[in-house]
Amino acid sequence: MHNFSLQMKKEGKTIGFVPTMGYLHEGHLSLVRKAREVSDVVVVSIFVNPTQFAPNEDFSKYPRDEEKDKLLLSKEGVDAVFIPSAREIYPDGFQTYVEVTKVTSGLEGESRPTHFKGVTTIVTILFNCVMPDAAVFGQKDAQQAAVIKRMVNDLKMNINIIVAPIVRESDGLAMSSRNIYLSAKERKDALVLSSSLRFASEMVAAGEREPEKIIQEMKKKIDAVDSSTLDYIKIVDSGSFEEADILAFGGEYFILIACRIGKTRLIDNVLLEVPVQQVTAP
Ligand code: AMP
C-alpha cells in the first residue's frame, strides 16, 4: 500500500480514500464517486475491524462478499482496493490506540463504550497505510464523522475530511450492510426510523423548537412498532454533538436515532438547519 501511494505521489497525483467494512451498497459507492470528484486516484479499503465491535456484537456474522465488492469497485474505476488481514493490522504485540474524548462520550459512544476507540485506531492505521490527501465518510455515521474530524484536527493530520449525504432506498430506509439481517416484516418495520425523522423535520419546519417535544412524538411512533426496541433519540448540536435544550435560530443540529428492529441494531439521522429569525418591519 505504501509503495502504491508513494508512486502516485511521485507522479504528482492526489489520493482520495474511502474506508469501508465491505458488503458494499450504493451508499458506499456514492462516497467513492465523491472521492473521484476531488482526487486523481481513488483507494477503497475493506476491513471488518474487530476492535470496534464489543464481544456481544455481530463481528463474526457481519456480512462479507469480497468478490462482489471488488467487482462493484472495478466498475467504479477505483484504482486500488486495500484488503489487509486482521493479523497484518493487529500483529502480536500490538498495543497502541488512538482515543478521542468528549465528542465520543454520548450516543454511539454511550451505547457502545469501546466502539470509537476501535474506529479512531483503525482509521489512523489506514490513513498511515494509504497516506491520502482526502478521505470521504458518510453522514449515515454522523457522530463517527465528527469524531474523525476532531481527531484529524487535533493530531494535525494533513487530510481533508469530506462528509457525504445519506443514501436511502426508494422508500426511505437508510442503506446499510446490516439491512440484510432484516426479515421481510422487519424490513417494513424498519421504515419507522426514517419516517419518524421525517416527521420530526416537519415539526421543526412548522416552528417547533423544543427538542423534548419532538423526541416524545418520535418515541410514540417507534413504540407503535412491535419489533422495535429504542436505544436512543437525541438532538445535538451538529459540531459539538452536545445535546440541545432548544433549537436556536440559525442553528444546525442532528436528530439521531438508534433502534433495534428485532435483533438488528440500526441507526439513522437527519441534519436540521433552523432558519435565521425573520424580522418583519412593524
Ligand atoms: P461501513 O462499511 O458501514 O463501515 O461504512 C463505510 C462508510 O460508508 C462510512 O463512512 C459510512 O458512514 C458510509 N455509509 C454507510 N452507509 C451509508 C449510506 N447509506 N449513505 C452514505 N454513506 C454511507
Residues whose N, C-alpha, C, O or C-beta is under 5 A from the ligand:
A	BS01	AMP	P19 T20 M21 G22 G27 H28 V136 F137 G138 Q139 K140 D141 A164 P165 I166 V167 A174 M175 S176
